[in-house]
């Protein structure tokens, strides 16, 4: 069960013991040179991530470099991720993703390598409009302090396929077959 921490807007969850869990943003806009005329409203909407700040402490997502895949998500509040525990860190942002996409909340490599901090529950559906929270897992033996404005995760926007589901009696054979969990090598 999630519980509010006494002195912050973050939520603390039951501790994890021994678990091994493995912007205005510069969003891509349709280039005018690709079209005969100016982009229409539908084209702009498809290539724009709409972001709503829910508090004065929210930080717009932004990419760290021109080649960065993700948009950094920052904490809107100070909180502490307990040692061997987890915490939902609020961003105080709501978003509307481009049509045909979903958002994947991914870890920041520096936090993972330097502080053993990972993310979880990282799917933001296209039709979700609520506040974004980032689930942080602390795999270290020391509490990890998150300051207001700290970049805690990255939002990667990916295209999504939603095919129809069809039940069948059999599936075609492959060289791999049903081998899983290391069956193709170490």
Secondary structure by P-SEA (a helix, b strand, c coil): ccccccccccccccccccccccccccccccccccccccccaaaaaaabbbbbbccccccccccccccccbbbbbbcbbbbbcccccccccccbbbbccccbbbbbcccaaaaacccccccccccccccccbbbbbbbbcccbbbbbccccccbbbbbbbbbbcbbbbbcbbbbccccccccccccc
